[in-house]
Amino acid sequence: MTLSIIGAGFGRTGTESLKKALEILGYGPCYQMYEVVPHPERVAIWRKAALGELPDWNEVFSDYRATVDWPAAFFWRELSAHFPEAKIILSVRDADSWFESMEGTILKALRSGDNPDTVGQRLVAQRVFKDRLHDRDHIIATYEKNTLDVQAAFGPDRLLTCELGSGWEPLCDFLGCPVPDEPYPRGNNADDFHRKFETVSKS
C-alpha cells in the first residue's frame, strides 16, 4: 500500500469530514493526528520530525492510502516529492471563519498546554505558528501563505482546492469516483474536538 492522497490543509478546514469522505470512497485507512496518539512509537516519530529528523515515509504510511490534517500536512512538500503519484487535496475555508474555529479549539488547547514536548506544541505551536499563538494577524497570514504556497506548487491535474461545505461533487470529480448515495460526512464540532484533544495533548 502507498499514499494516494496527501492532505495539505490546516486543521479546522474540514479535515475530519474529508478523512471520513476519503474512507467512504475507498481511500482508507486515512492517517491523521488521532491515528498517532494511541501509538507511542508514532508519537516519537512525529516529535523527531518536528525537530527536523524526518522518518522513513514509506514506513510511516505503510498501512495507509491517504493522510489529512496535522501532523503530516506540515510536511506536504516532502510527502509530495516522496510520493510523486499521490494527489494533493488542499482543504480551505474563509480565513476569518477558520480563525474563529481555531480560536475555540486548537489555539485554545495549545495556549493552555503545559508540556512543550507534545507533538501539538512542537509541531503546530512552534513550527507552524512560531509560538505566536495570541497574534491573530500572524496566524491568519500563516494560514493564507500555506494556501498560496500549495496552490503555486501543483497544477490542477494533481491539486484539488476543496472548499469547506462543497460536498461530494468536486472531490468525486477530482478522484474519478461516483458520488455516494449518502450525505457527505460531518466532522467534529468544538465539543468533540476538546474530548479528543485531551488525549492528544498528553502525547
Backbone as a printed PyTorch tensor [residue, N CA C, xyz], in Angstrom:
tensor([[[  0.8440,  -1.1900,   0.0000],
         [  0.0000,   0.0000,   0.0000],
         [  0.8820,   1.2440,   0.0000]],

        [[  0.4630,   2.2810,  -0.7170],
         [  1.2010,   3.5400,  -0.7240],
         [  0.2200,   4.6910,  -0.7120]],

        [[  0.6910,   5.8600,  -0.3260],
         [ -0.1950,   7.0110,  -0.2560],
         [ -0.7030,   7.4140,  -1.6400]],

        [[ -2.0040,   7.5600,  -1.7430],
         [ -2.6290,   8.0520,  -2.9670],
         [ -3.1180,   9.4820,  -2.8140]],

        [[ -3.3520,   9.9060,  -1.5600],
         [ -3.8720,  11.2360,  -1.2680],
         [ -3.0410,  11.8730,  -0.1610]],

        [[ -2.6110,  13.1060,  -0.3880],
         [ -1.9030,  13.8790,   0.6280],
         [ -2.7130,  15.1370,   0.9120]],

        [[ -3.1840,  15.2630,   2.1390],
         [ -3.9050,  16.4650,   2.5430],
         [ -2.9290,  17.5330,   2.9900]],

        [[ -3.0540,  18.7320,   2.3860],
         [ -2.1340,  19.8300,   2.6960],
         [ -2.8120,  20.9550,   3.4710]],

        [[ -4.0690,  20.7590,   3.8550],
         [ -4.8020,  21.8080,   4.5450],
         [ -4.5880,  21.8000,   6.0430]],

        [[ -4.6770,  22.9800,   6.6340],
         [ -4.5620,  23.1230,   8.0890],
         [ -5.7560,  22.4730,   8.7920]],

        [[ -5.5710,  22.1870,  10.0760],
         [ -6.6810,  21.7430,  10.8900],
         [ -7.8010,  22.7700,  10.9040]],

        [[ -9.0350,  22.3140,  11.1520],
         [-10.2430,  23.1370,  11.1940],
         [-10.6440,  23.6620,   9.8240]],

        [[-10.2730,  22.9260,   8.7780],
         [-10.7330,  23.2470,   7.4230],
         [-11.5880,  22.1170,   6.8650]],

        [[-12.1710,  21.3390,   7.7510],
         [-12.9910,  20.2140,   7.3160],
         [-12.2140,  18.9310,   7.1290]],

        [[-11.0700,  18.8210,   7.7870],
         [-10.2180,  17.6470,   7.5910],
         [-10.8360,  16.3750,   8.1620]],

        [[-11.5910,  16.5010,   9.2540],
         [-12.2360,  15.3150,   9.8220],
         [-13.2920,  14.7720,   8.8530]],

        [[-14.0730,  15.6770,   8.2670],
         [-15.0570,  15.2610,   7.2640],
         [-14.3670,  14.6720,   6.0420]],

        [[-13.2710,  15.2930,   5.6250],
         [-12.5350,  14.8120,   4.4560],
         [-11.9880,  13.4160,   4.7030]],

        [[-11.4620,  13.1680,   5.8970],
         [-10.9700,  11.8360,   6.2410],
         [-12.0680,  10.7970,   6.0670]],

        [[-13.2370,  11.0880,   6.6260],
         [-14.3500,  10.1520,   6.5240],
         [-14.7840,   9.9720,   5.0740]],

        [[-14.8190,  11.0770,   4.3220],
         [-15.2290,  11.0090,   2.9210],
         [-14.2670,  10.1520,   2.1030]],

        [[-12.9780,  10.3400,   2.3120],
         [-11.9930,   9.5500,   1.5700],
         [-12.1220,   8.0720,   1.8940]],

        [[-12.3920,   7.7550,   3.1310],
         [-12.5510,   6.3490,   3.5060],
         [-13.8110,   5.7580,   2.8790]],

        [[-14.8690,   6.5350,   2.7930],
         [-16.0740,   6.0560,   2.1170],
         [-15.7870,   5.7840,   0.6420]],

        [[-14.9400,   6.6130,   0.0370],
         [-14.6150,   6.4680,  -1.3850],
         [-13.5770,   5.3810,  -1.6560]],

        [[-13.0920,   4.7310,  -0.6170],
         [-12.1380,   3.6460,  -0.7980],
         [-10.6890,   4.0340,  -0.6020]],

        [[-10.4420,   5.2680,  -0.1460],
         [ -9.0740,   5.7240,   0.0790],
         [ -8.7170,   5.6360,   1.5660]],

        [[ -9.0480,   4.5230,   2.1450],
         [ -8.7460,   4.3310,   3.5470],
         [ -7.8410,   3.1340,   3.7540]],

        [[ -7.2910,   3.0280,   4.9570],
         [ -7.4680,   3.9890,   6.0400],
         [ -6.7440,   5.3080,   5.7740]],

        [[ -7.2370,   6.3610,   6.4230],
         [ -6.6920,   7.7100,   6.2560],
         [ -6.0360,   8.1430,   7.5600]],

        [[ -4.8190,   8.6260,   7.4400],
         [ -3.9870,   8.9910,   8.5870],
         [ -4.2950,  10.4190,   9.0340]],

        [[ -4.3100,  10.6530,  10.3370],
         [ -4.3900,  11.9970,  10.9040],
         [ -3.8840,  11.9410,  12.3440]],

        [[ -3.9780,  13.0540,  13.0530],
         [ -3.4170,  13.1110,  14.4000],
         [ -3.9760,  12.0320,  15.3170]],

        [[ -5.2540,  11.7200,  15.1680],
         [ -5.8530,  10.7350,  16.0590],
         [ -5.3860,   9.3170,  15.7490]],

        [[ -4.6750,   9.1540,  14.6260],
         [ -4.0370,   7.8730,  14.3290],
         [ -2.6740,   7.7760,  15.0340]],

        [[ -2.1730,   8.8910,  15.4970],
         [ -0.8620,   8.9400,  16.1430],
         [ -0.9580,   8.6120,  17.6270]],

        [[ -1.9400,   9.2200,  18.2800],
         [ -1.9860,   9.2440,  19.7430],
         [ -1.9430,   7.8790,  20.4170]],

        [[ -2.6920,   6.8750,  19.9440],
         [ -2.6860,   5.5970,  20.6740],
         [ -1.3880,   4.8070,  20.5400]],

        [[ -0.4490,   5.3130,  19.7550],
         [  0.7620,   4.5530,  19.4490],
         [  2.0060,   5.3440,  19.8550]],

        [[  2.6130,   5.0170,  20.9900],
         [  3.7810,   5.7730,  21.4560],
         [  4.9000,   5.8460,  20.4270]],

        [[  5.0660,   4.7930,  19.6320],
         [  6.1410,   4.8250,  18.6360],
         [  5.8640,   5.8630,  17.5530]],

        [[  4.5930,   6.0920,  17.2380],
         [  4.2420,   7.1310,  16.2560],
         [  4.4370,   8.5190,  16.8560]],

        [[  4.0790,   8.6780,  18.1110],
         [  4.3100,   9.9450,  18.7950],
         [  5.7900,  10.3000,  18.7310]],

        [[  6.6520,   9.3230,  19.0070],
         [  8.0900,   9.5710,  18.9850],
         [  8.5630,   9.9850,  17.5960]],

        [[  8.0140,   9.3560,  16.5620],
         [  8.3940,   9.6900,  15.1840],
         [  8.0880,  11.1460,  14.8750]],

        [[  6.8740,  11.6060,  15.2270],
         [  6.4740,  12.9680,  14.8770],
         [  7.1460,  14.0050,  15.7600]],

        [[  7.4820,  13.6470,  16.9830],
         [  8.2700,  14.5670,  17.8010],
         [  9.6250,  14.8230,  17.1490]],

        [[ 10.2550,  13.7620,  16.6700],
         [ 11.5460,  13.9120,  15.9930],
         [ 11.3860,  14.6860,  14.6900]],

        [[ 10.3140,  14.3870,  13.9510],
         [ 10.0810,  15.0860,  12.6850],
         [  9.9140,  16.5860,  12.9100]],

        [[  9.2400,  16.9510,  13.9940],
         [  9.0410,  18.3640,  14.3040],
         [ 10.3620,  19.0790,  14.5550]],

        [[ 11.3690,  18.3180,  14.9600],
         [ 12.6990,  18.8750,  15.2060],
         [ 13.6220,  18.7290,  13.9980]],

        [[ 13.0980,  18.1990,  12.8990],
         [ 13.8800,  18.1170,  11.6710],
         [ 14.4340,  16.7590,  11.3330]],

        [[ 14.2040,  15.7680,  12.1880],
         [ 14.6810,  14.4130,  11.9220],
         [ 13.5670,  13.6240,  11.2270]],

        [[ 13.5820,  13.6690,   9.8950],
         [ 12.4790,  13.0960,   9.1390],
         [ 12.5410,  11.5760,   9.1270]],

        [[ 11.3840,  10.9380,   9.1490],
         [ 11.3230,   9.4760,   9.2010],
         [ 11.3720,   8.8600,   7.8180]],

        [[ 11.3030,   7.5480,   7.7770],
         [ 11.1040,   6.8030,   6.5360],
         [  9.6160,   6.9050,   6.2090]],

        [[  9.2780,   7.7090,   5.2130],
         [  7.8700,   7.9500,   4.9060],
         [  7.1550,   6.6710,   4.4830]],

        [[  7.8370,   5.7930,   3.7840],
         [  7.2070,   4.5250,   3.3880],
         [  6.7810,   3.7200,   4.6030]],

        [[  7.6100,   3.7480,   5.6230],
         [  7.2940,   3.0110,   6.8410],
         [  6.1540,   3.6700,   7.6080]],

        [[  6.1880,   4.9960,   7.7030],
         [  5.1440,   5.7170,   8.4400],
         [  3.7610,   5.4350,   7.8640]],

        [[  3.6760,   5.4260,   6.5320],
         [  2.3800,   5.3100,   5.8750],
         [  2.1630,   3.9540,   5.2100]],

        [[  2.8540,   2.9490,   5.7000],
         [  2.7910,   1.6350,   5.0550],
         [  1.3940,   1.0330,   5.0530]],

        [[  0.5680,   1.3920,   6.0140],
         [ -0.7780,   0.8160,   6.1190],
         [ -1.8780,   1.8000,   5.7320]],

        [[ -1.5100,   2.9000,   5.0600],
         [ -2.4630,   3.9610,   4.7740],
         [ -2.4700,   4.3350,   3.2950]],

        [[ -3.6460,   4.7190,   2.8180],
         [ -3.7940,   5.1760,   1.4390],
         [ -3.9040,   6.6890,   1.3560]],

        [[ -4.1850,   7.3410,   2.4670],
         [ -4.3800,   8.7850,   2.4720],
         [ -3.9380,   9.3600,   3.8070]],

        [[ -3.6840,  10.6640,   3.8110],
         [ -3.3960,  11.3700,   5.0480],
         [ -3.9620,  12.7770,   4.9360]],

        [[ -4.5500,  13.2670,   6.0230],
         [ -5.0570,  14.6320,   6.0770],
         [ -4.7070,  15.2250,   7.4360]],

        [[ -4.7320,  16.5470,   7.5080],
         [ -4.5650,  17.2560,   8.7840],
         [ -3.1210,  17.1400,   9.2740]],

        [[ -2.8400,  17.9070,  10.3230],
         [ -1.5620,  17.7450,  11.0090],
         [ -1.5150,  16.3890,  11.7080]],

        [[ -0.3520,  15.7900,  11.8890],
         [  0.9780,  16.3500,  11.6620],
         [  1.4770,  16.2750,  10.2180]],

        [[  0.9410,  15.3480,   9.4180],
         [  1.5130,  15.1320,   8.0840],
         [  1.3520,  16.3340,   7.1690]],

        [[  0.2730,  17.1160,   7.3370],
         [  0.0310,  18.2450,   6.4400],
         [  1.1660,  19.2600,   6.4720]],

        [[  1.8680,  19.3560,   7.5840],
         [  3.0060,  20.2800,   7.6620],
         [  4.1100,  19.8820,   6.6840]],

        [[  4.1790,  18.6100,   6.3520],
         [  5.2580,  18.0850,   5.5100],
         [  4.7810,  17.8040,   4.0830]],

        [[  3.8360,  18.5960,   3.5840],
         [  3.2900,  18.3230,   2.2500],
         [  4.3480,  18.4100,   1.1580]],

        [[  5.3250,  19.2630,   1.3300],
         [  6.3940,  19.3670,   0.3230],
         [  7.1860,  18.0630,   0.2540]],

        [[  7.6280,  17.5900,   1.4060],
         [  8.4090,  16.3540,   1.4610],
         [  7.5910,  15.1620,   0.9860]],

        [[  6.3400,  15.0930,   1.4180],
         [  5.4990,  13.9490,   1.0600],
         [  5.1590,  13.9440,  -0.4270]],

        [[  4.8730,  15.1030,  -0.9860],
         [  4.5230,  15.1530,  -2.4050],
         [  5.7000,  14.7820,  -3.2860]],

        [[  6.9160,  15.0780,  -2.8250],
         [  8.1090,  14.6680,  -3.5720],
         [  8.3630,  13.1760,  -3.4140]],

        [[  8.1080,  12.6630,  -2.2300],
         [  8.3810,  11.2500,  -1.9640],
         [  7.3500,  10.3410,  -2.6190]],

        [[  6.1130,  10.8240,  -2.6980],
         [  5.0310,  10.0540,  -3.3320],
         [  4.5390,  10.8250,  -4.5630]],

        [[  5.3150,  10.8060,  -5.6480],
         [  5.0170,  11.6780,  -6.7880],
         [  3.7220,  11.3590,  -7.5180]],

        [[  3.1590,  10.1830,  -7.2900],
         [  1.8940,   9.8260,  -7.9390],
         [  0.6860,  10.2260,  -7.0920]],

        [[  0.9190,  10.6130,  -5.8680],
         [ -0.1900,  10.9640,  -4.9720],
         [ -0.8180,  12.2880,  -5.3750]],

        [[ -2.1350,  12.3620,  -5.2660],
         [ -2.8420,  13.6150,  -5.4960],
         [ -2.8580,  14.4370,  -4.2070]],

        [[ -2.9400,  15.7530,  -4.3780],
         [ -2.8990,  16.6730,  -3.2480],
         [ -4.2820,  17.2990,  -3.0770]],

        [[ -4.7850,  17.2790,  -1.8500],
         [ -6.0540,  17.9320,  -1.5450],
         [ -5.7970,  19.0230,  -0.5020]],

        [[ -6.0900,  20.2450,  -0.9010],
         [ -5.9260,  21.3980,  -0.0190],
         [ -7.3010,  21.8130,   0.4900]],

        [[ -7.6080,  21.4700,   1.7180],
         [ -8.8870,  21.8570,   2.3160],
         [ -8.7720,  23.2880,   2.8400]],

        [[ -9.7640,  24.1120,   2.5040],
         [ -9.7260,  25.5290,   2.8680],
         [-11.1100,  26.0090,   3.3010]],

        [[-11.1120,  27.1710,   3.9630],
         [-12.3450,  27.8810,   4.2840],
         [-12.0010,  29.3480,   4.4210]],

        [[-13.0040,  30.1940,   4.5110],
         [-12.7760,  31.6210,   4.7240],
         [-11.8540,  31.8320,   5.9240]],

        [[-10.8670,  32.7090,   5.7600],
         [ -9.8290,  32.8650,   6.7800],
         [-10.3890,  33.3190,   8.1260]],

        [[-11.3400,  34.2500,   8.1240],
         [-11.9070,  34.7140,   9.3950],
         [-12.6950,  33.6050,  10.0800]],

        [[-13.4700,  32.8640,   9.2890],
         [-14.2190,  31.7330,   9.8410],
         [-13.2730,  30.6780,  10.3820]],

        [[-12.2000,  30.4220,   9.6370],
         [-11.2060,  29.4480,  10.0840],
         [-10.5880,  29.8740,  11.4100]],

        [[-10.2080,  31.1530,  11.5220],
         [ -9.5790,  31.6130,  12.7610],
         [-10.5340,  31.4670,  13.9400]],

        [[-11.8080,  31.7980,  13.7510],
         [-12.7700,  31.6670,  14.8370],
         [-12.8850,  30.2080,  15.2890]],

        [[-12.8530,  29.2900,  14.3230],
         [-12.8980,  27.8740,  14.6760],
         [-11.6280,  27.4550,  15.4080]],

        [[-10.4930,  27.9380,  14.9400],
         [ -9.2220,  27.6470,  15.6100],
         [ -9.2100,  28.2130,  17.0240]],

        [[ -9.7350,  29.4230,  17.1720],
         [ -9.7070,  30.1150,  18.4600],
         [-10.4190,  29.3130,  19.5430]],

        [[-11.5110,  28.6580,  19.1790],
         [-12.2670,  27.9090,  20.1650],
         [-11.8420,  26.4700,  20.3180]],

        [[-10.8390,  26.0310,  19.5530],
         [-10.4420,  24.6270,  19.5930],
         [ -8.9190,  24.4860,  19.7210]],

        [[ -8.2210,  24.4510,  18.5970],
         [ -6.7950,  24.1430,  18.6030],
         [ -5.9890,  25.2040,  19.3380]],

        [[ -6.2160,  26.4780,  19.0460],
         [ -5.4440,  27.5230,  19.7210],
         [ -5.7160,  27.5380,  21.2140]],

        [[ -6.9660,  27.3710,  21.5710],
         [ -7.3240,  27.3250,  22.9990],
         [ -6.5880,  26.1970,  23.7030]],

        [[ -6.5560,  25.0390,  23.0660],
         [ -5.8850,  23.8860,  23.6660],
         [ -4.3740,  24.0950,  23.7360]],

        [[ -3.7880,  24.6440,  22.6770],
         [ -2.3410,  24.8580,  22.6790],
         [ -1.9270,  25.9010,  23.7100]],

        [[ -2.7150,  26.9520,  23.8320],
         [ -2.3810,  28.0010,  24.8050],
         [ -2.4230,  27.4950,  26.2330]],

        [[ -3.2820,  26.5320,  26.4880],
         [ -3.4160,  26.0160,  27.8540],
         [ -2.4810,  24.8470,  28.1320]],

        [[ -1.7690,  24.3880,  27.1150],
         [ -0.8720,  23.2520,  27.3030],
         [  0.3200,  23.6130,  28.1640]],

        [[  0.6880,  22.7150,  29.0740],
         [  1.8120,  22.9840,  29.9720],
         [  3.0050,  22.0730,  29.7080]],

        [[  2.9370,  21.2990,  28.6190],
         [  4.0510,  20.4150,  28.2630],
         [  4.5700,  20.7950,  26.8850]],

        [[  5.7180,  21.4620,  26.7890],
         [  6.2340,  21.9200,  25.4970],
         [  6.7520,  20.7990,  24.6150]],

        [[  6.7320,  19.5650,  25.1210],
         [  7.3130,  18.4430,  24.3910],
         [  6.2770,  17.6210,  23.6270]],

        [[  5.0040,  18.0160,  23.6670],
         [  4.0000,  17.2480,  22.9370],
         [  4.1280,  17.4940,  21.4350]],

        [[  3.5290,  16.6050,  20.6420],
         [  3.5320,  16.7890,  19.1870],
         [  2.8190,  18.0890,  18.8190]],

        [[  1.6980,  18.3550,  19.4780],
         [  0.9680,  19.5800,  19.1810],
         [  1.7910,  20.8240,  19.4400]],

        [[  2.4970,  20.8590,  20.5600],
         [  3.3130,  22.0350,  20.8800],
         [  4.5280,  22.1390,  19.9660]],

        [[  5.2150,  21.0150,  19.7870],
         [  6.4300,  21.0580,  18.9690],
         [  6.1390,  21.3980,  17.5170]],

        [[  5.0800,  20.7980,  16.9850],
         [  4.8180,  20.9540,  15.5530],
         [  3.9090,  22.1440,  15.2680]],

        [[  2.7040,  22.1370,  15.8490],
         [  1.7240,  23.1680,  15.4860],
         [  2.0760,  24.5100,  16.1240]],

        [[  2.2960,  24.5130,  17.4290],
         [  2.5990,  25.7740,  18.1020],
         [  3.9390,  26.3540,  17.6450]],

        [[  4.9780,  25.5030,  17.6610],
         [  6.3210,  26.0110,  17.4100],
         [  6.6560,  26.1060,  15.9260]],

        [[  6.4260,  25.0280,  15.1700],
         [  6.8410,  25.0280,  13.7710],
         [  5.8630,  25.7780,  12.8650]],

        [[  4.5730,  25.5530,  13.0670],
         [  3.5930,  26.2020,  12.1900],
         [  3.4170,  27.6690,  12.5560]],

        [[  3.1440,  27.9450,  13.8220],
         [  2.7870,  29.3060,  14.2210],
         [  3.8830,  30.0470,  14.9720]],

        [[  5.0790,  29.4710,  15.0550],
         [  6.2480,  30.1440,  15.6370],
         [  5.9800,  30.6430,  17.0600]],

        [[  5.1390,  29.9160,  17.7900],
         [  4.7970,  30.2450,  19.1750],
         [  4.0860,  31.5880,  19.3350]],

        [[  3.5260,  32.0990,  18.2380],
         [  2.7820,  33.3670,  18.3060],
         [  1.2800,  33.0580,  18.3530]],

        [[  0.8830,  32.3850,  19.4070],
         [ -0.4670,  31.8480,  19.4920],
         [ -1.5230,  32.8830,  19.8520]],

        [[ -1.1010,  34.0900,  20.1950],
         [ -2.0550,  35.1550,  20.5060],
         [ -2.0600,  36.2380,  19.4240]],

        [[ -1.3320,  36.0200,  18.3550],
         [ -1.1950,  37.0150,  17.2890],
         [ -2.1150,  36.6440,  16.1270]],

        [[ -3.3200,  37.2040,  16.1430],
         [ -4.3220,  36.8500,  15.1410],
         [ -3.8340,  37.1110,  13.7170]],

        [[ -3.2310,  38.2730,  13.4990],
         [ -2.7780,  38.6120,  12.1450],
         [ -1.7200,  37.6310,  11.6480]],

        [[ -0.8040,  37.2660,  12.5360],
         [  0.2430,  36.3130,  12.1560],
         [ -0.3490,  34.9470,  11.8490]],

        [[ -1.2960,  34.5090,  12.6600],
         [ -1.8950,  33.1890,  12.4640],
         [ -2.6500,  33.1320,  11.1390]],

        [[ -3.4380,  34.1600,  10.8530],
         [ -4.1690,  34.1850,   9.5840],
         [ -3.2090,  34.2900,   8.4080]],

        [[ -2.1600,  35.0990,   8.5420],
         [ -1.1730,  35.2200,   7.4620],
         [ -0.4800,  33.8810,   7.1940]],

        [[ -0.2120,  33.1340,   8.2510],
         [  0.4100,  31.8170,   8.1020],
         [ -0.5210,  30.8700,   7.3530]],

        [[ -1.7840,  30.8960,   7.7090],
         [ -2.7940,  30.0770,   7.0320],
         [ -2.8930,  30.4460,   5.5500]],

        [[ -2.9780,  31.7290,   5.2660],
         [ -3.1240,  32.1720,   3.8820],
         [ -1.8720,  31.8800,   3.0640]],

        [[ -0.7070,  31.9890,   3.6800],
         [  0.5370,  31.6780,   2.9640],
         [  0.5990,  30.2030,   2.6020]],

        [[  0.1630,  29.3440,   3.5180],
         [  0.1540,  27.9140,   3.2070],
         [ -0.7440,  27.6280,   2.0060]],

        [[ -1.9050,  28.2570,   1.9850],
         [ -2.8200,  28.0740,   0.8610],
         [ -2.1600,  28.4790,  -0.4540]],

        [[ -1.5490,  29.6520,  -0.4810],
         [ -0.9140,  30.1410,  -1.6960],
         [  0.2800,  29.2770,  -2.1000]],

        [[  1.0530,  28.8370,  -1.1170],
         [  2.2200,  28.0010,  -1.4170],
         [  1.8070,  26.6810,  -2.0510]],

        [[  0.7770,  26.0630,  -1.5050],
         [  0.3140,  24.7900,  -2.0600],
         [ -0.2350,  24.9990,  -3.4670]],

        [[ -1.0270,  26.0240,  -3.6450],
         [ -1.6270,  26.2710,  -4.9550],
         [ -0.5800,  26.6150,  -6.0050]],

        [[  0.5210,  27.2220,  -5.5820],
         [  1.5870,  27.5640,  -6.5240],
         [  2.4450,  26.3590,  -6.8880]],

        [[  2.4020,  25.3230,  -6.0570],
         [  3.3040,  24.1850,  -6.2300],
         [  2.7820,  23.1280,  -7.1910]],

        [[  1.4610,  23.0870,  -7.4230],
         [  0.8730,  21.9940,  -8.1940],
         [ -0.1220,  22.5180,  -9.2200]],

        [[ -0.2290,  21.7920, -10.3120],
         [ -1.2210,  22.0910, -11.3160],
         [ -2.5420,  21.4260, -11.0000]],

        [[ -3.5870,  21.7510, -11.7760],
         [ -4.9260,  21.2180, -11.4950],
         [ -5.0470,  19.7160, -11.6960]],

        [[ -4.1010,  19.1170, -12.4130],
         [ -4.1430,  17.6700, -12.5920],
         [ -3.7710,  16.9400, -11.3050]],

        [[ -3.0440,  17.6250, -10.4200],
         [ -2.6090,  16.9810,  -9.1810],
         [ -3.2690,  17.5670,  -7.9390]],

        [[ -3.7380,  18.8020,  -8.0140],
         [ -4.2400,  19.5020,  -6.8350],
         [ -5.7300,  19.7950,  -6.9220]],

        [[ -6.4340,  19.5040,  -5.8360],
         [ -7.8040,  19.9700,  -5.6470],
         [ -7.8260,  20.9010,  -4.4400]],

        [[ -8.2920,  22.1330,  -4.6430],
         [ -8.5810,  23.0220,  -3.5260],
         [-10.0220,  22.7770,  -3.1320]],

        [[-10.2040,  22.2200,  -1.9600],
         [-11.5130,  21.7230,  -1.5200],
         [-12.1020,  22.6820,  -0.4910]],

        [[-13.0970,  23.4470,  -0.9170],
         [-13.7460,  24.4110,  -0.0340],
         [-14.6410,  23.6920,   0.9810]],

        [[-14.5730,  24.1310,   2.2250],
         [-15.4430,  23.5900,   3.2570],
         [-16.9010,  23.7440,   2.8260]],

        [[-17.6400,  22.6650,   2.8900],
         [-19.0480,  22.7000,   2.5330],
         [-19.3420,  22.4150,   1.0810]],

        [[-18.3210,  22.0910,   0.2960],
         [-18.5340,  21.8750,  -1.1410],
         [-19.1210,  20.5020,  -1.4510]],

        [[-19.1240,  19.5990,  -0.4700],
         [-19.7880,  18.3140,  -0.6570],
         [-19.0130,  17.3340,  -1.5190]],

        [[-19.7470,  16.3510,  -2.0180],
         [-19.1320,  15.2320,  -2.7340],
         [-18.6100,  15.5950,  -4.1260]],

        [[-19.3280,  16.4340,  -4.8620],
         [-19.0900,  16.5450,  -6.3020],
         [-17.6590,  16.9260,  -6.6890]],

        [[-17.0830,  18.0000,  -6.1310],
         [-15.7050,  18.3360,  -6.5300],
         [-14.7030,  17.2280,  -6.2060]],

        [[-14.8760,  16.6220,  -5.0480],
         [-13.9610,  15.5670,  -4.6200],
         [-14.0810,  14.3500,  -5.5310]],

        [[-15.3000,  13.9270,  -5.8010],
         [-15.5040,  12.7440,  -6.6380],
         [-15.0600,  12.9980,  -8.0760]],

        [[-15.2960,  14.1870,  -8.5810],
         [-14.8540,  14.5240,  -9.9250],
         [-13.3340,  14.4790, -10.0170]],

        [[-12.6650,  15.0130,  -9.0060],
         [-11.1960,  15.0350,  -8.9770],
         [-10.6150,  13.6280,  -8.9200]],

        [[-11.2430,  12.7590,  -8.1530],
         [-10.7290,  11.4000,  -7.9710],
         [-11.2950,  10.4020,  -8.9710]],

        [[-12.2650,  10.8380,  -9.7780],
         [-12.8780,   9.9340, -10.7470],
         [-13.7380,   8.8770, -10.1060]],

        [[-14.4320,   9.2630,  -9.0180],
         [-15.2720,   8.3240,  -8.2760],
         [-16.7460,   8.6910,  -8.4510]],

        [[-17.6350,   7.7110,  -8.4430],
         [-19.0620,   8.0400,  -8.4300],
         [-19.4500,   8.6790,  -7.0970]],

        [[-20.4380,   9.5470,  -7.1470],
         [-20.9100,  10.2000,  -5.9260],
         [-21.6820,   9.1910,  -5.0820]],

        [[-21.3020,   8.9890,  -3.8310],
         [-22.0020,   8.0230,  -2.9750],
         [-23.4550,   8.4160,  -2.7300]],

        [[-24.2550,   7.4280,  -2.4870],
         [-25.6680,   7.6500,  -2.2040],
         [-25.8730,   7.8290,  -0.7050]],

        [[-25.1680,   8.7980,  -0.1500],
         [-25.2820,   9.1350,   1.2670],
         [-24.7530,  10.5460,   1.4540]],

        [[-25.1680,  11.2230,   2.5040],
         [-24.7110,  12.6010,   2.7190],
         [-23.1910,  12.6480,   2.9310]],

        [[-22.6130,  13.7720,   2.5210],
         [-21.1980,  13.9980,   2.8240],
         [-21.0330,  14.0080,   4.3480]],

        [[-20.0240,  13.3310,   4.8580],
         [-19.8910,  13.2100,   6.3210],
         [-19.6310,  14.5350,   7.0160]],

        [[-20.0410,  14.5880,   8.2520],
         [-19.7890,  15.7620,   9.0870],
         [-18.5700,  15.5170,   9.9500]],

        [[-17.8570,  16.5910,  10.2630],
         [-16.6520,  16.4860,  11.0690],
         [-16.9390,  16.6650,  12.5390]],

        [[-15.8760,  16.9580,  13.2990],
         [-16.0500,  17.1060,  14.7420],
         [-16.2750,  18.5710,  15.0990]],

        [[-17.2970,  18.8060,  15.9360],
         [-17.5370,  20.1570,  16.4200],
         [-16.5840,  20.4630,  17.5760]],

        [[-16.7260,  21.6400,  18.1510],
         [-15.7780,  22.0540,  19.1920],
         [-15.7910,  21.1040,  20.3860]],

        [[-16.9790,  20.6580,  20.7930],
         [-17.0430,  19.7390,  21.9410],
         [-16.3450,  18.4130,  21.6260]],

        [[-16.5920,  17.8850,  20.4250],
         [-15.9160,  16.6550,  20.0150],
         [-14.4090,  16.8550,  19.9940]],

        [[-13.9910,  18.0050,  19.4630],
         [-12.5630,  18.2900,  19.3790],
         [-11.9080,  18.2500,  20.7570]],

        [[-12.5080,  18.9210,  21.7210],
         [-11.8680,  19.0070,  23.0330],
         [-11.8190,  17.6560,  23.7330]],

        [[-12.8140,  16.8230,  23.5070],
         [-12.7580,  15.4730,  24.0800],
         [-11.5770,  14.7030,  23.5040]],

        [[-11.3800,  14.8260,  22.1910],
         [-10.2750,  14.1200,  21.5460],
         [ -8.9280,  14.7520,  21.9030]],

        [[ -8.8930,  16.0890,  21.9680],
         [ -7.6190,  16.7690,  22.1910],
         [ -7.0810,  16.5500,  23.5950]],

        [[ -7.9530,  16.2290,  24.5320],
         [ -7.4740,  15.9180,  25.8830],
         [ -6.4980,  14.7490,  25.8290]],

        [[ -6.7670,  13.8200,  24.9250],
         [ -5.8650,  12.6840,  24.7440],
         [ -4.6390,  13.0980,  23.9480]],

        [[ -4.8570,  13.8530,  22.8640],
         [ -3.7440,  14.2940,  22.0130],
         [ -2.7370,  15.1060,  22.7920]],

        [[ -3.2290,  16.0130,  23.6470],
         [ -2.3560,  16.9440,  24.3270],
         [ -1.4310,  16.2820,  25.3310]],

        [[ -1.6810,  15.0160,  25.6450],
         [ -0.8170,  14.2920,  26.5660],
         [  0.3090,  13.5700,  25.8430]],

        [[  0.3120,  13.6580,  24.5060],
         [  1.2770,  12.8680,  23.7220],
         [  2.3390,  13.7490,  23.0980]]])
